[in-house]
Amino acid sequence: MMRNKFRMLRTGLTLLLVVIMASFVPIEVASASSKGGAGAYTIKKADGSGKMKPAYYSTEWKFQFPKDWEIEATVVDKKRNMMIVLYETSSKEQGLASYDLTTGERTWRISLAGIFEGEYQTFTEELEIQRNGEIFISGVIYKSITKTSESGHSYTDREMVSNALLTIQSSTGKVTRNIITPASNSNDFAEEGPWLLSDGRLMTASSLGLESNKTTLRYYDSAGKLLKTAERNGILMHFNNNEYVYLLKWDQNFTKYTIAVRDEADKVLRNYTYKTEQGKLKKNEVEAAWGTRFLPDGKFVVFADIYNSVNEQAPRSKRISVFSKHGRLLWMHNIAAPDRDSIYYTIIGDRLYVVDYKAATLAEINNGKMMKPVKLAKESLSEGMTVFADGTFYTEKLARDWSAANNKKHYYIGALKPIRNILQVTVPDHTRLEWTDSTQVLLYNYTNKQVSLLRVGK
């Protein structure tokens, strides 16, 4: 009898211990497997001092896409509580599908096949939900043509015949506009849109080429009906708040540009000329400008590389020159770039940053001064930074193992205002991060087509 009481006491203590442990150790709601469950991922979260500490997570939901889908792009909208993916099937059919962000259940799906006559293909790489809830899908239409080679053999090629634009309402999956425009002569200066105007109209721009130096603007109503067409002198470089920035002329070295800023009625708002080469250079140094980008308020930034034309081993640097919307030079900033492929200036929203992938740092440039860099990781990063609409961003690093099956991806997640670290997520090599914020992580396993939404605990 005493032995039975002892066994009952020991069993009771064991159960009590299990209950106590379960109260303090979160249980992951995911199956333990390499397909994406407990143990497959490791998550760390920044504490109040910024130090990264292990964090538990639970699986909100998970499901598998059809086996013949390849996910081309994903967008998450927390306010609308939706996730939308652009996919392509093994038969090259493209489409969109929307899912409830709370449950993971599909709410609608639309195929993009058969909407246009001819061979249609999208070139949209990123999805964005506009303020009116629409998604813009840009693409081209091809036709097959028979050609003859120099040896006399016939072969089939394809030729682009027109641009094609779809606008789709994200809440329903309904196509709201179906627009076809002539194929344009794209160049490094031209912006083609589309743009959603403040009154609900949609505008597109088509460059007629550098030689003609003209742009065709087209305006459509909410149903896709063409309202008007306007041809303008110059190449449209930027549009915002009813200001059209046109490139009118340039010198033979592409270092001096004449700009006209006009409104929709083509009334001149201002004109200016600017030079891409602005700073003092040392002997044999060359300033090679490679791009101009505009900020939302009309200011613009010229990006340039500086190198020694005689000595390839001489130190290199990078430069940004920031101009007012009237073309006046405001300030410049230089940064040494011994490894020119690891340091970049970038514009995010209305701010300028410099990212050093080798040093794994990110710093804001404010009025020509670089703020204190923030360390994103202990190791160098792979090139590329993804930024979401709310200011959350991530960088990544592939950690290789002697066995490829054990390769890992490290994602370093942070926020921009102010720059700070939020999460570190480690996943198998066959998994990629699609979206994240401070409490949720959306992962896609492209081996078994499984998508999982994880919630990060404290």
C-alpha positions as CSV (number, residue, x, y, z in Angstrom):
1,M,0.0,0.0,0.0
2,M,2.8,2.4,0.9
3,R,4.5,1.5,-2.5
4,N,1.2,2.3,-4.3
5,K,1.0,5.7,-2.5
6,F,4.6,6.4,-3.4
7,R,3.9,5.6,-7.1
8,M,0.9,7.9,-7.0
9,L,3.0,10.7,-5.4
10,R,5.7,10.3,-8.0
11,T,3.2,10.3,-10.9
12,G,1.5,13.4,-9.5
13,L,4.8,15.3,-9.2
14,T,5.7,14.3,-12.8
15,L,2.4,15.6,-14.1
16,L,2.8,18.8,-12.1
17,L,6.3,19.3,-13.5
18,V,4.9,18.8,-17.1
19,V,2.2,21.4,-16.4
20,I,4.8,23.8,-15.1
21,M,7.1,23.4,-18.0
22,A,4.2,23.7,-20.5
23,S,3.3,27.0,-18.8
24,F,6.7,28.5,-19.4
25,V,7.8,26.9,-22.7
26,P,5.7,27.9,-25.8
27,I,4.8,24.9,-28.0
28,E,5.4,25.4,-31.7
29,V,2.3,24.6,-33.7
30,A,4.1,23.0,-36.6
31,S,5.2,19.5,-37.5
32,A,8.8,18.6,-36.9
33,S,10.1,18.1,-40.4
34,S,12.5,19.6,-43.0
35,K,9.4,20.7,-44.9
36,G,9.0,23.7,-42.6
37,G,8.1,23.0,-39.0
38,A,9.6,23.0,-35.5
39,G,13.4,22.8,-35.6
40,A,13.5,23.8,-39.3
41,Y,13.6,27.5,-38.5
42,T,15.5,29.5,-35.9
43,I,14.3,33.0,-35.0
44,K,16.0,35.6,-32.8
45,K,14.3,38.9,-31.7
46,A,15.9,42.1,-30.5
47,D,15.4,42.9,-26.9
48,G,15.1,46.5,-25.4
49,S,18.8,47.0,-25.7
50,G,19.0,45.8,-29.3
51,K,20.6,42.4,-28.4
52,M,19.3,39.5,-30.4
53,K,17.9,36.7,-28.3
54,P,16.2,33.4,-29.2
55,A,12.5,33.7,-29.7
56,Y,9.8,31.1,-30.0
57,Y,7.3,31.0,-32.8
58,S,4.0,29.4,-33.6
59,T,2.5,28.6,-37.0
60,E,-0.6,30.6,-37.7
61,W,-1.4,28.6,-40.9
62,K,0.3,26.8,-43.7
63,F,-0.8,25.2,-47.0
64,Q,0.7,24.0,-50.3
65,F,0.2,25.8,-53.6
66,P,-0.6,23.5,-56.6
67,K,2.5,21.5,-57.5
68,D,2.8,23.1,-61.0
69,W,2.8,26.6,-59.7
70,E,6.0,28.8,-59.5
71,I,5.5,31.8,-57.4
72,E,6.8,34.9,-59.2
73,A,5.9,37.7,-56.7
74,T,4.0,38.2,-53.5
75,V,2.4,41.2,-51.8
76,V,0.9,41.4,-48.3
77,D,-1.4,44.1,-47.2
78,K,-2.1,44.1,-43.5
79,K,-4.8,46.8,-43.6
80,R,-6.8,44.8,-46.2
81,N,-5.8,41.5,-44.5
82,M,-4.7,39.8,-47.7
83,M,-1.8,38.1,-49.4
84,I,-1.7,38.1,-53.2
85,V,0.6,36.0,-55.3
86,L,1.5,36.1,-59.0
87,Y,2.2,32.6,-60.3
88,E,3.1,30.8,-63.4
89,T,2.2,27.2,-64.1
90,S,4.3,24.5,-65.8
91,S,2.3,25.2,-69.0
92,K,3.4,28.9,-68.8
93,E,-0.1,30.1,-67.8
94,Q,0.2,33.1,-65.5
95,G,-2.4,34.2,-62.9
96,L,-3.1,35.9,-59.6
97,A,-4.5,34.4,-56.4
98,S,-5.6,36.1,-53.1
99,Y,-5.6,34.6,-49.6
100,D,-7.0,35.7,-46.3
101,L,-4.0,36.7,-44.1
102,T,-5.7,35.6,-40.9
103,T,-6.8,32.1,-42.0
104,G,-4.7,31.4,-45.2
105,E,-7.9,30.5,-47.1
106,R,-8.0,31.4,-50.8
107,T,-10.6,34.1,-51.5
108,W,-10.2,34.4,-55.3
109,R,-8.1,33.3,-58.3
110,I,-7.8,34.7,-61.8
111,S,-6.0,33.4,-64.8
112,L,-4.3,35.9,-67.1
113,A,-4.5,33.6,-70.1
114,G,-6.9,34.4,-72.8
115,I,-7.5,38.1,-71.8
116,F,-5.4,39.4,-74.7
117,E,-5.2,38.0,-78.3
118,G,-1.7,36.7,-79.0
119,E,1.0,35.5,-76.8
120,Y,0.9,37.5,-73.6
121,Q,3.6,37.6,-70.9
122,T,3.9,39.8,-67.9
123,F,7.2,41.5,-66.9
124,T,5.9,42.7,-63.5
125,E,8.4,41.6,-60.9
126,E,6.9,43.2,-57.8
127,L,3.2,43.5,-56.8
128,E,1.9,46.7,-55.3
129,I,-1.7,47.4,-54.1
130,Q,-2.6,51.0,-55.1
131,R,-4.5,53.4,-52.8
132,N,-7.8,52.5,-54.6
133,G,-7.1,48.8,-54.1
134,E,-6.0,48.0,-57.7
135,I,-3.0,46.0,-58.7
136,F,-1.2,46.9,-61.9
137,I,0.1,44.1,-64.1
138,S,2.3,45.2,-67.0
139,G,3.2,42.9,-69.9
140,V,3.8,42.6,-73.6
141,I,2.1,40.8,-76.5
142,Y,4.2,38.8,-79.0
143,K,3.4,37.3,-82.3
144,S,5.2,34.3,-83.9
145,I,7.0,35.0,-87.2
146,T,8.9,32.8,-89.6
147,K,12.4,33.8,-90.5
148,T,15.1,32.3,-92.7
149,S,18.7,31.9,-91.5
150,E,21.8,32.7,-93.6
151,S,22.1,29.0,-94.4
152,G,18.5,29.0,-95.8
153,H,16.8,27.2,-93.0
154,S,13.4,28.4,-91.7
155,Y,12.8,28.9,-88.0
156,T,10.1,30.5,-85.8
157,D,10.9,33.6,-83.8
158,R,8.6,35.9,-81.9
159,E,8.3,39.7,-82.1
160,M,6.9,42.1,-79.6
161,V,3.9,43.9,-81.1
162,S,2.4,45.9,-78.3
163,N,2.4,46.7,-74.6
164,A,-0.4,45.3,-72.4
165,L,-1.7,46.5,-69.1
166,L,-4.2,44.9,-66.7
167,T,-5.6,46.6,-63.6
168,I,-7.2,44.1,-61.1
169,Q,-9.2,45.0,-58.0
170,S,-7.5,43.3,-55.1
171,S,-10.8,42.7,-53.1
172,T,-12.5,40.7,-55.9
173,G,-10.0,39.7,-58.5
174,K,-12.1,41.5,-61.1
175,V,-10.2,43.0,-64.1
176,T,-11.1,46.7,-64.1
177,R,-9.0,47.8,-67.1
178,N,-7.6,46.0,-70.1
179,I,-5.3,48.3,-72.0
180,I,-3.2,47.7,-75.2
181,T,-0.7,50.4,-76.4
182,P,1.8,50.3,-79.2
183,A,5.2,48.9,-78.3
184,S,7.5,51.7,-77.2
185,N,11.2,52.4,-77.7
186,S,12.4,52.1,-74.2
187,N,15.6,53.8,-73.1
188,D,17.5,54.5,-69.9
189,F,15.8,57.9,-69.3
190,A,12.2,57.1,-70.0
191,E,9.5,56.3,-67.3
192,E,6.4,54.5,-68.6
193,G,4.2,54.2,-65.5
194,P,1.4,53.5,-65.2
195,W,0.3,56.1,-62.7
196,L,-2.9,56.4,-60.8
197,L,-3.9,60.1,-60.8
198,S,-5.7,61.9,-58.0
199,D,-9.0,62.0,-59.8
200,G,-9.0,58.2,-60.5
201,R,-7.8,58.4,-64.1
202,L,-4.9,56.2,-65.2
203,M,-1.9,57.5,-67.2
204,T,0.7,55.7,-69.2
205,A,3.7,57.1,-71.1
206,S,5.4,55.8,-74.2
207,S,8.8,57.0,-75.4
208,L,9.2,57.4,-79.1
209,G,13.0,57.0,-78.9
210,L,16.0,59.2,-78.3
211,E,16.1,60.3,-81.9
212,S,12.6,61.7,-82.0
213,N,12.8,62.9,-78.4
214,K,9.1,62.8,-77.8
215,T,6.7,61.1,-75.4
216,T,3.1,60.0,-75.9
217,L,0.8,60.3,-72.9
218,R,-2.4,58.3,-72.7
219,Y,-5.2,58.9,-70.1
220,Y,-7.9,56.3,-69.3
221,D,-11.0,56.3,-67.1
222,S,-11.8,53.8,-64.3
223,A,-13.1,51.3,-66.9
224,G,-10.1,51.5,-69.2
225,K,-11.7,53.8,-71.8
226,L,-9.2,56.0,-73.6
227,L,-10.0,59.6,-72.7
228,K,-7.3,61.5,-74.5
229,T,-3.8,61.2,-76.0
230,A,-1.1,63.9,-75.9
231,E,2.3,64.0,-77.6
232,R,4.9,66.0,-75.7
233,N,8.4,67.2,-76.6
234,G,11.1,65.5,-74.5
235,I,11.5,62.2,-72.7
236,L,9.4,61.8,-69.6
237,M,11.9,61.1,-66.8
238,H,9.6,61.6,-63.8
239,F,6.0,62.3,-62.8
240,N,4.5,63.3,-59.4
241,N,1.8,65.7,-58.2
242,N,0.9,66.9,-61.7
243,E,4.6,67.8,-62.5
244,Y,6.0,66.2,-65.6
245,V,9.8,66.2,-65.8
246,Y,11.0,66.0,-69.4
247,L,14.5,65.6,-70.7
248,L,14.8,68.0,-73.7
249,K,18.5,67.7,-74.8
250,W,21.9,66.5,-73.7
251,D,25.5,67.0,-74.9
252,Q,27.4,64.4,-76.8
253,N,29.1,63.0,-73.7
254,F,25.8,62.7,-71.7
255,T,27.1,65.0,-69.0
256,K,24.9,68.1,-69.4
257,Y,21.1,67.9,-69.5
258,T,18.4,70.4,-70.2
259,I,15.1,69.8,-68.3
260,A,11.6,71.2,-68.6
261,V,9.0,70.7,-65.9
262,R,5.4,71.1,-67.1
263,D,1.9,70.4,-66.0
264,E,-0.8,68.2,-67.7
265,A,-1.8,71.0,-70.0
266,D,1.9,71.4,-71.0
267,K,2.3,74.7,-69.3
268,V,5.9,75.3,-68.4
269,L,6.5,75.4,-64.6
270,R,10.3,75.7,-64.7
271,N,13.3,75.0,-66.8
272,Y,16.9,74.2,-65.7
273,T,20.2,72.7,-66.9
274,Y,22.4,70.5,-64.8
275,K,25.7,68.8,-65.1
276,T,26.5,65.3,-63.9
277,E,30.1,66.0,-63.1
278,Q,30.2,68.4,-60.2
279,G,33.0,67.8,-57.8
280,K,36.7,68.4,-57.8
281,L,38.8,65.5,-59.0
282,K,42.4,64.4,-58.4
283,K,44.8,63.9,-61.2
284,N,43.7,61.2,-63.7
285,E,40.4,60.7,-61.8
286,V,37.2,60.3,-63.8
287,E,33.7,60.9,-62.6
288,A,31.4,58.5,-64.4
289,A,27.7,59.3,-63.8
290,W,25.5,56.2,-64.3
291,G,22.0,57.3,-63.3
292,T,19.6,60.0,-62.1
293,R,16.8,59.3,-59.7
294,F,14.0,61.7,-58.5
295,L,12.7,62.1,-54.9
296,P,9.0,62.6,-54.3
297,D,9.3,66.3,-53.8
298,G,11.0,66.9,-57.1
299,K,14.6,67.0,-55.9
300,F,16.9,64.6,-57.8
301,V,20.1,62.6,-57.2
302,V,22.9,61.9,-59.7
303,F,24.8,58.7,-58.9
304,A,28.4,58.4,-60.0
305,D,31.5,56.2,-59.7
306,I,35.0,57.8,-59.4
307,Y,38.0,56.0,-60.5
308,N,41.6,56.6,-61.8
309,S,41.8,56.3,-65.6
310,V,45.5,55.4,-65.5
311,N,45.9,53.2,-62.4
312,E,43.3,50.5,-62.0
313,Q,44.6,49.7,-58.5
314,A,44.1,53.3,-57.2
315,P,41.4,53.7,-54.6
316,R,37.8,54.1,-55.9
317,S,34.9,56.0,-54.5
318,K,31.2,56.6,-55.1
319,R,29.4,59.9,-55.2
320,I,25.9,61.3,-55.0
321,S,25.0,64.8,-56.0
322,V,21.7,66.1,-54.8
323,F,19.9,68.9,-56.7
324,S,16.9,71.0,-55.8
325,K,13.8,70.8,-58.0
326,H,15.0,73.9,-59.8
327,G,18.3,72.2,-60.7
328,R,20.5,73.9,-58.1
329,L,23.2,71.7,-56.6
330,L,22.5,71.4,-52.8
331,W,25.2,69.0,-51.6
332,M,27.4,66.1,-52.5
333,H,28.6,63.0,-50.6
334,N,31.5,60.7,-51.3
335,I,32.3,57.4,-49.8
336,A,35.4,55.2,-50.3
337,A,34.5,52.0,-52.3
338,P,37.6,49.7,-52.3
339,D,35.2,46.9,-53.2
340,R,32.9,48.8,-55.7
341,D,30.4,45.9,-55.8
342,S,29.7,45.9,-52.1
343,I,28.9,49.6,-51.3
344,Y,25.8,51.4,-52.8
345,Y,23.8,54.5,-52.3
346,T,20.1,53.9,-52.4
347,I,16.9,55.9,-52.2
348,I,14.1,54.6,-50.0
349,G,11.0,56.7,-50.0
350,D,12.2,60.3,-49.5
351,R,15.5,59.4,-47.8
352,L,19.0,58.5,-48.9
353,Y,21.0,55.7,-47.5
354,V,24.3,54.0,-48.0
355,V,24.5,50.2,-47.6
356,D,27.8,48.3,-47.2
357,Y,27.1,44.6,-47.8
358,K,30.7,43.6,-46.9
359,A,30.6,45.4,-43.6
360,A,26.9,44.6,-43.1
361,T,26.0,48.2,-42.2
362,L,23.3,50.7,-43.2
363,A,23.4,54.4,-42.6
364,E,21.3,57.4,-43.6
365,I,22.7,60.4,-45.5
366,N,21.2,63.6,-44.2
367,N,22.0,66.9,-45.9
368,G,25.4,65.6,-47.0
369,K,26.4,64.0,-43.7
370,M,26.4,60.3,-43.0
371,M,24.7,59.3,-39.8
372,K,26.2,56.6,-37.6
373,P,26.1,53.2,-39.4
374,V,24.0,50.5,-37.9
375,K,25.4,47.0,-37.9
376,L,22.9,44.6,-39.5
377,A,24.8,41.3,-39.0
378,K,28.1,39.9,-37.7
379,E,29.0,38.6,-41.2
380,S,29.0,40.1,-44.7
381,L,25.7,40.1,-46.6
382,S,24.6,39.0,-50.0
383,E,23.9,42.0,-52.3
384,G,20.3,43.2,-52.3
385,M,17.9,44.7,-49.8
386,T,14.1,44.3,-49.9
387,V,12.0,47.1,-48.4
388,F,8.3,46.9,-47.6
389,A,5.8,49.7,-47.6
390,D,5.8,50.1,-43.8
391,G,9.6,50.7,-43.7
392,T,10.5,47.1,-42.7
393,F,13.4,45.7,-44.6
394,Y,15.5,42.6,-44.8
395,T,19.0,41.6,-46.1
396,E,20.2,38.0,-46.3
397,K,23.2,35.7,-46.4
398,L,23.6,32.2,-47.6
399,A,25.7,30.0,-45.3
400,R,27.1,27.1,-47.2
401,D,27.9,23.7,-45.7
402,W,30.1,20.9,-47.0
403,S,26.8,19.1,-47.7
404,A,24.5,21.3,-49.9
405,A,21.5,19.8,-48.1
406,N,22.6,21.6,-44.9
407,N,22.9,25.1,-46.5
408,K,21.1,27.8,-44.6
409,K,19.8,31.3,-45.4
410,H,20.1,33.9,-42.7
411,Y,17.6,36.8,-43.0
412,Y,18.3,40.0,-41.1
413,I,15.1,42.1,-40.6
414,G,15.1,45.7,-39.5
415,A,13.2,49.0,-39.6
416,L,14.2,52.3,-41.2
417,K,12.8,55.0,-38.9
418,P,15.1,54.9,-37.0
419,I,17.4,52.2,-38.4
420,R,17.3,49.3,-36.0
421,N,17.4,45.5,-36.0
422,I,14.2,43.5,-35.3
423,L,14.5,39.8,-36.1
424,Q,17.0,37.3,-37.4
425,V,15.4,34.3,-39.2
426,T,17.4,31.2,-40.3
427,V,15.8,28.8,-42.7
428,P,16.9,25.9,-45.0
429,D,18.3,26.9,-48.4
430,H,15.1,25.7,-50.1
431,T,13.0,28.3,-48.2
432,R,12.8,32.0,-48.9
433,L,11.3,34.9,-46.9
434,E,8.4,36.5,-48.7
435,W,7.2,39.1,-46.2
436,T,7.7,40.1,-42.6
437,D,7.0,42.7,-39.9
438,S,8.0,42.9,-36.3
439,T,5.8,40.0,-35.2
440,Q,5.1,37.8,-38.3
441,V,7.2,36.0,-40.9
442,L,5.9,34.6,-44.2
443,L,8.0,31.8,-45.6
444,Y,7.8,29.9,-48.9
445,N,9.3,26.5,-49.4
446,Y,9.8,26.2,-53.1
447,T,10.6,22.5,-53.0
448,N,7.2,21.4,-51.8
449,K,5.4,24.6,-52.6
450,Q,4.4,25.2,-49.0
451,V,3.8,28.7,-47.6
452,S,3.7,29.3,-43.8
453,L,2.8,32.3,-41.7
454,L,4.7,32.3,-38.4
455,R,4.0,34.5,-35.4
456,V,7.0,35.4,-33.3
457,G,6.7,35.3,-29.5
458,K,8.8,37.2,-27.0
